[in-house]
Amino acid sequence: MSDRQSSNIEPVTILGVNKKFDDSLISIGSLFQVLERKLENSIENSNQRFDRAEKRVEGIEELLREIR
């Protein structure tokens, strides 16, 4: 037996594996929620930047029309 097997490790049971699996799924779900929030914020920031850029373009177009 290796040192790892002879130490005080709890035996693997289906309930133990199931709990670890559930914990992992919860952790993954939490990470996806964080990722989703970050993506939503990034999209909102991008939309705001595009809106500002569009307003600047409209202002420049208006100035060019006035110059002509």
One Martini backbone bead per residue (centre of mass of N, CA, C, O) as a GRO file, in nm:
protein
   68
    1MET     BB    1   0.098   0.036   0.020
    2SER     BB    2   0.059   0.350   0.009
    3ASP     BB    3   0.073   0.637   0.183
    4ARG     BB    4  -0.199   0.743   0.090
    5GLN     BB    5  -0.373   0.489   0.161
    6SER     BB    6  -0.274   0.473   0.475
    7SER     BB    7  -0.415   0.704   0.540
    8ASN     BB    8  -0.684   0.920   0.661
    9ILE     BB    9  -0.895   0.820   0.435
   10GLU     BB   10  -1.186   0.829   0.314
   11PRO     BB   11  -1.409   0.650   0.181
   12VAL     BB   12  -1.552   0.588  -0.118
   13THR     BB   13  -1.867   0.717  -0.204
   14ILE     BB   14  -2.148   0.795  -0.367
   15LEU     BB   15  -2.217   1.034  -0.180
   16GLY     BB   16  -1.942   1.175  -0.195
   17VAL     BB   17  -1.938   1.210  -0.500
   18ASN     BB   18  -2.207   1.361  -0.523
   19LYS     BB   19  -2.125   1.604  -0.349
   20LYS     BB   20  -1.885   1.695  -0.520
   21PHE     BB   21  -2.049   1.733  -0.774
   22ASP     BB   22  -2.246   1.943  -0.663
   23ASP     BB   23  -2.032   2.148  -0.578
   24SER     BB   24  -1.920   2.188  -0.862
   25LEU     BB   25  -2.183   2.288  -0.993
   26ILE     BB   26  -2.215   2.534  -0.813
   27SER     BB   27  -1.947   2.666  -0.886
   28ILE     BB   28  -2.000   2.687  -1.188
   29GLY     BB   29  -2.259   2.854  -1.166
   30SER     BB   30  -2.125   3.097  -1.030
   31LEU     BB   31  -1.924   3.160  -1.256
   32PHE     BB   32  -2.141   3.210  -1.474
   33GLN     BB   33  -2.274   3.450  -1.333
   34VAL     BB   34  -2.030   3.632  -1.339
   35LEU     BB   35  -1.987   3.623  -1.643
   36GLU     BB   36  -2.263   3.735  -1.721
   37ARG     BB   37  -2.233   4.009  -1.581
   38LYS     BB   38  -1.980   4.098  -1.734
   39LEU     BB   39  -2.104   4.084  -2.016
   40GLU     BB   40  -2.336   4.280  -1.968
   41ASN     BB   41  -2.153   4.521  -1.895
   42SER     BB   42  -1.993   4.525  -2.159
   43ILE     BB   43  -2.232   4.572  -2.346
   44GLU     BB   44  -2.328   4.834  -2.218
   45ASN     BB   45  -2.065   4.992  -2.260
   46SER     BB   46  -2.059   4.961  -2.566
   47ASN     BB   47  -2.328   5.098  -2.624
   48GLN     BB   48  -2.248   5.372  -2.504
   49ARG     BB   49  -2.009   5.423  -2.694
   50PHE     BB   50  -2.169   5.409  -2.958
   51ASP     BB   51  -2.358   5.642  -2.892
   52ARG     BB   52  -2.138   5.859  -2.864
   53ALA     BB   53  -2.017   5.822  -3.146
   54GLU     BB   54  -2.276   5.885  -3.303
   55LYS     BB   55  -2.307   6.175  -3.198
   56ARG     BB   56  -2.040   6.277  -3.310
   57VAL     BB   57  -2.099   6.219  -3.604
   58GLU     BB   58  -2.347   6.398  -3.624
   59GLY     BB   59  -2.196   6.658  -3.552
   60ILE     BB   60  -1.995   6.649  -3.786
   61GLU     BB   61  -2.202   6.643  -4.015
   62GLU     BB   62  -2.328   6.915  -3.945
   63LEU     BB   63  -2.072   7.083  -3.982
   64LEU     BB   64  -2.026   7.008  -4.280
   65ARG     BB   65  -2.292   7.127  -4.383
   66GLU     BB   66  -2.232   7.419  -4.289
   67ILE     BB   67  -1.970   7.459  -4.454
   68ARG     BB   68  -2.114   7.413  -4.739
   0.00000   0.00000   0.00000
